[in-house]
Amino acid sequence: MEDVPFYARVESSHRPPAPLLSLEQPLTTPALKASGPPMPLTVLRYLDLAVLVLALPIFVAADLPMLGWAGAAVGWGIQRVVQVAIERRARESDDPRTVAGLLTGSMLARGWIMAGSIFIVGLSEREAGLAAAILAITLFTFYFTSQMLTRPFEGKRS
C-alpha cells in the first residue's frame, strides 16, 4: 500500500456542499419572492370565515335560532364563491371597462345574495331572520376591515 500525502487530491463521487449564503451574494428575485402572501395576510383575508365558524358555538350556547346561523352561513358562502369567481375573471381581462363592470356587478350581486338569504330566513322565522341579519352585519364588518388592512400589502395578483 502506498502512502498518500495528506494534501493529495482525492476524487469523490459526492458533490461539494452548497456554498453558504452571505451578504456578498445577493439573492435572486425568485429567492426573494415567497411562494404566497405572508401568513398574517392570509389569516386576515379569511378572518370573516373564522368569525362565521366561531359564531356557531355562540349560537348554540345562547340558544339563538340555528336557522339564522345556517341562512347567514349559506348566503355568506355563496357570495364569497361568487366573489372569487368574478375576481378571477376580472384579473384575466385586459379591458379596464370589463374589469370595472365585473367588479361592480359582483358587489351588487353579492349584496343581493345576502339580502335574499336574510329575507328568506326572516320569512320562515322572524327571530332567525334577525339573528341572520346581525351575523351578516358582523361578518361584513370583519370582512371589510380585513380587506382594508390587507389590500395595501398585496402585490399584483396573477
C-alpha positions in Angstrom: 0.0 0.0 0.0 1.3 3.4 -0.9 1.3 6.3 1.4 -0.9 9.1 0.2 0.1 12.6 1.4 -2.4 14.5 3.5 -2.7 17.3 0.9 -3.3 14.9 -2.0 -6.4 15.4 -4.1 -9.0 12.7 -3.6 -11.6 12.3 -6.3 -15.1 11.6 -5.0 -18.4 11.0 -6.5 -20.1 13.2 -3.9 -20.9 16.8 -4.7 -19.3 19.5 -2.7 -21.6 21.2 -0.2 -23.6 24.2 -1.5 -22.0 27.5 -0.6 -23.5 29.3 2.4 -25.4 32.4 1.8 -23.6 35.6 2.6 -24.2 39.3 2.3 -21.8 39.4 -0.6 -24.0 37.2 -2.7 -27.3 39.0 -3.4 -30.4 36.9 -3.6 -32.1 36.4 -6.9 -35.6 37.8 -7.5 -37.3 34.3 -7.2 -35.4 33.7 -4.0 -36.7 36.9 -2.5 -40.2 36.3 -3.6 -42.2 34.0 -1.3 -44.5 31.4 -2.7 -47.5 33.3 -1.4 -48.6 36.1 0.8 -47.2 36.2 4.3 -49.2 34.2 6.8 -50.7 37.1 8.7 -52.1 38.5 5.5 -53.6 35.1 4.6 -55.2 34.8 8.1 -56.6 38.3 7.9 -58.0 37.7 4.4 -60.1 34.8 5.7 -60.9 36.3 9.1 -64.6 36.6 8.3 -64.8 32.8 7.7 -63.2 32.2 11.1 -65.8 34.5 12.7 -68.5 32.6 11.0 -67.2 29.3 12.4 -66.7 30.8 15.9 -70.3 32.1 15.8 -71.7 28.6 15.7 -70.9 27.7 19.3 -72.1 31.2 20.4 -75.5 30.5 18.6 -75.7 27.1 20.4 -74.7 28.5 23.8 -77.0 31.5 23.6 -79.9 29.3 22.3 -80.2 31.5 19.2 -82.1 30.1 16.2 -79.8 27.8 14.2 -81.8 28.7 11.1 -80.4 32.2 11.4 -76.8 30.9 11.5 -77.4 28.5 8.7 -79.1 31.1 6.5 -76.3 33.6 7.0 -73.6 30.9 6.5 -75.1 29.7 3.3 -75.6 33.3 2.0 -72.1 34.3 3.0 -70.5 31.2 1.5 -72.3 31.7 -1.8 -71.4 35.3 -2.0 -67.7 34.5 -1.3 -67.6 31.9 -4.0 -69.2 34.4 -6.4 -66.5 37.0 -5.4 -63.6 34.6 -6.0 -65.0 33.5 -9.4 -65.7 37.0 -10.7 -62.4 38.4 -9.3 -60.5 35.7 -11.1 -62.3 36.5 -14.4 -61.6 40.2 -13.9 -57.9 39.6 -13.4 -57.8 37.7 -16.7 -59.3 40.7 -18.6 -57.1 43.4 -20.1 -60.0 45.9 -20.7 -60.5 48.3 -17.7 -64.2 48.7 -18.5 -64.7 45.0 -18.3 -62.9 44.8 -15.0 -64.9 47.7 -13.6 -68.2 46.2 -14.8 -67.4 42.8 -13.4 -66.3 44.1 -10.0 -69.3 46.5 -9.8 -71.7 43.7 -10.8 -70.1 41.4 -8.3 -70.6 43.9 -5.4 -74.3 44.4 -6.3 -74.9 40.7 -6.8 -73.3 39.7 -3.5 -75.3 42.3 -1.7 -78.5 40.9 -3.2 -77.4 37.3 -2.3 -77.0 38.3 1.4 -80.2 40.3 1.4 -82.1 37.4 -0.2 -80.8 34.9 2.3 -81.7 37.1 5.3 -85.1 37.8 3.8 -85.9 34.1 3.2 -84.8 33.1 6.7 -86.8 36.0 8.1 -90.0 34.9 6.3 -89.8 31.5 7.8 -88.9 32.6 11.3 -88.8 36.2 12.5 -86.1 35.7 15.2 -84.0 33.6 12.9 -84.1 36.4 10.3 -82.9 38.9 13.0 -80.1 36.6 14.0 -79.1 36.1 10.4 -79.0 39.8 9.8 -76.9 40.5 12.9 -74.5 37.8 11.9 -74.3 39.0 8.3 -73.5 42.6 9.5 -70.8 41.2 11.9 -69.3 39.1 9.1 -69.3 42.1 6.7 -67.6 44.3 9.3 -64.8 41.8 9.8 -64.5 41.2 6.1 -64.4 44.9 5.2 -61.9 45.7 7.9 -59.6 42.8 6.9 -59.8 43.9 3.2 -58.8 47.5 4.2 -55.9 46.2 6.2 -54.6 43.6 3.6 -55.1 45.3 0.3 -52.2 47.8 0.5 -49.8 44.9 1.2 -50.9 42.7 -1.6 -48.8 42.6 -4.8 -50.3 42.3 -8.2 -52.2 39.0 -8.3 -51.5 36.8 -11.2 
